[in-house]
């Protein structure tokens, strides 16, 4: 089995906005084990000068279901 998950989180106020999107692809290798790849993008509108407002994170996980 293969599954795709996507989660969007939004926090907004009068002075700051924060967005985070997580997407993941999970591939079952057996009934108990899966391989999951993930990609995350985070945006914050209120950062100090010289700092990027967007961060990214890439993950690879081995998942054990019990």
N, C-alpha and C positions, 0 to 999 in steps of 0.2 A: 504494500500500500504506500501511496505517496500523498502527502497533504501539504497545503499551503495555508499559512495564517498571516493575517495583516491586521495590525492594531494601530489606530491613530489616537493620540492623546493631545488635547488642546487646553491650555490654561491661558486665559486672556484677562487683563485688567486695564485700567486707564493708563498705566505707565509702562507695562511690560507684557510681552506675549511670549509664550513658550509652546513650541510644537514638537512632538516626538512621534515618529513613525517607525514601527518595527515590522519587518517582514521575515518570515522563516519558511524554509522548505524542509520537510521531514520525510525521510525514506526508511521504511521498515526493512531491516535485513533479515530478522527472524521475528517470532512473536514477542520476544523479550527485549530485543535490541534494535535501535534505530540510529541513523545518522542525521543530524540536523544542522543546516546552514542558516545563519541569520545575518541580517543587515539592518542597522539602525541609523536613523538620521535625526539629530536634535538641533533645534533652532531656538535661540534666545535673543529677543530684540534689544535687551538692555545689558550691554557688555561694556567693559572698560575700553578706552581707545587703544588700538593696536591689537586687540584680541578678535579672532574670527567669531562670528555669531552662529556658525553652523559647524557641528561636529558629526563625524560618522564613526561607526563601529561595525566591524565584521567579525563574526564568531563561527566556530565549528565545534559541534558537541557530539559526544557519544552518549545516547540516552538508553538507560536501562529501566524497563517497566517491570514492576513486581506486583 
